[in-house]
């Protein structure tokens, strides 16, 4: 999805949380770019994008999942990031 936080633009992926809901992780640099500090009230606007980018599974996680079929099955059920 695309959006703005206090008028600072960003793109992020909405991820399933495995509990029937989702979470949104914004870029770590976004609050600073938006001039926002912990505890501030800011405007957040989000909108879907035409094509959602697929998240990349880090190599160490991919290796750990390959070594543990039960963990991989849980990962597949709770995430779109499957390689």
Secondary structure by P-SEA (a helix, b strand, c coil): cbbbcccccccccccccccccccccccccccccccccccbbbbbbbbbccbbbbbbccaaaaaaaaacaaaaaaaaacccccc
